[in-house]
Amino acid sequence: MTRTILTYADYAALPDDGRHYELHEGELSVTPAPGTRHQRVKINLFDILLHHVRNRGLGDLFDAPTDCILSDTSVVQPDIVFVDARHVSRVSERGIEGAPSLVVEVLSPSTERTDRGRKLELYAHHGIQHYWVVDPVARTIEGYVLDAGAYRLAGRVSGEQPAALLPFADLLLDPAALWT
């Protein structure tokens, strides 16, 4: 059996039917809409990051659905995407064309395996320097940094103590503001 490799053109031709489509190395991925806890945590984190990024002129911040066109066969829509000021030329009308500086995925029961496995590998392969995995159930954020082509855990926000994660070393993330 021959595997069909889909491209950005195939992806762009998909129907606007409310489903969440992505391309992972030419394979179509479809996930259900996220639940309300996922959305609440994403909005809280986005709001904190947006103020930080804008007030300091650090670059651009986007939330889903924003296409990250990593290659002609890999198009993803992370929950939150940051492109630092050095790379804002990667932002086009279509989306982010190339590797953003940071992608954030908020786990849902239907996406946890993909976010911790396939997407982690995909993001590393495409050179995304920072990857955060937000777990609303465990109330943690794991901050990964790309090191020699693979991610290593560089920090964690958990418990009740504020902590910073790269690439925002000067931003203390207060857990009380995230999980409400």
N, C-alpha and C positions, 0 to 999 in steps of 0.2 A: 504494500500500500504506500503510495506516494503522499508525503505531507505537503500541504499547500502552505506556502509562506505568504502571509498578508503584509501589505505595505501601508504607508501613510495614506496613499490614494484610496485603498480599500477601506481603511479606517474612516476617512473623511466622508465616504459614501454611505456609512452606516446610518440607519434611520434615527431620527430624533424621537425616540420612544420612551424616554425617561430612564432607561437602563444605564448602568455605569460600565462603559466599554473601555478596555485598554488593550494595547498590543505588547506582548512580552516576547521579544525575539521572533516576531512573525506569527505568534499564536494569539488568538483572540481570547481575552479574559472578560467575563461578565460577572459582576457582583450585584447583590441587592442594595437598595438604598440603606444608608446607615440609620441606626436607631437614634432616639432622642438623647440618650446619655452621651453617645459618641459626638453628636452635634453640639451639645452643650459644652463639653470639654474642648472641642475644636474651636468653638467661638471664643471661649475664655482665653485660650492660649493665643489665638490669632490676634485678639484685641491687645493683649500684653505685648506681643511681638511687634504689632503694627505701630504702636506708640513709640516703642524703642527705636525701631528702624527709621521712622519718619523724623522723630525729634533729633536724631543724630545724622541724618542724611546718609544712611548706610547702604541704600540700594532700593530694590523693589520687593514687595511681599505680596503674594497671591494666595487665595484659597481655592479649593475645588469648586467647580470643575475648571481647571486651567490645564491645557495640554502641555506636557513636557515632551518635546520631540527629541528623544535621545539619539535616534537614528531613523532611517526609513522604515525599519521593522520593529521599533520599540517606542511606543507612545504611552505615557502614563499620566495619571491625574492624582498626584499626591494630595493629601488633605491640606497641607500648607507648603508653600514653596518660597524660598528666599534666594534672590539673585543679588550678590553684593555689587557695589557701585563700579568695581573694575570690570564687571561682566554684563552690564545693563544692555550692551549691544546685542545680547542673546535674546532679548525680549522683542517679539514681533507681534503683529496683529494675530497670527495663528496661535501663539503661545510662547513658551520658552524653547528656543532652538539650540540645543546642546545642554550640557550639564549645568544645572543650577548649583548654587553654593551649599544649600541645605534643602533636604526634603524631610517632611514630617508626616508620619502615618499614625493615625489614631486607630488602635485595634478595635475590631468588632469580632463577634464570634465567627462570622463567615469569612473574615479576611486575615485572622491572626496567623494562620499557617503560611499564607502567601507573603504577608508583610515581614515575617521573621525568616523566611526561606528564600523563595523565588525573587521577591523584590529586593531583599538585602543583596543578593548576588547580582541582580541586574543593575542596581544603583552603583555597586562597586565596579562592575565591569565598565560602566560608562563614566567613571571618574568623578562621581559626586562626592565631594570632600566630607560632608557632614550628613548624618542620617539620625533622626530622632524617632524612637518608637515609644508612643504614648499608650499606656495601659490604664484605661479608666477603672477597671475592676480592681487591679492591684494598687492603683493610685501611684504609678511610677512613670518617669520618663527616662529612658536610656538614651544617652548621647554617644553615638559612634563616630569615629574619625577614620578616614581612609588612610591606611598605612601599608605601603608596599603592595597595593592592589587588593587588599582585604580590609574589612572593618575590624577595629578593636574598640572595645568599650572604653570610653574616655571619661565618663561621668554619669551620675544618676541623681535624679530628683526623687526623693521618697520621704515618707514620714511627714514631719511637720516643720522641718528646718528648710528655709530657703537655700537654694543652691544655683550656681551658674553652670551652663553647658556651652561648649564651643559650637558655633563661632561667636557667641555673645558672652564673652568672659566677664563683661561689666554689667550684666543683667542678672539680678537675683530673682529666680522664679519662686514665687511664694505658693506653696501647695494649697494653702487656704483659698487662694484666688482661682485656682485651676479646677478643683473638684466640686465646686458649689453648683 
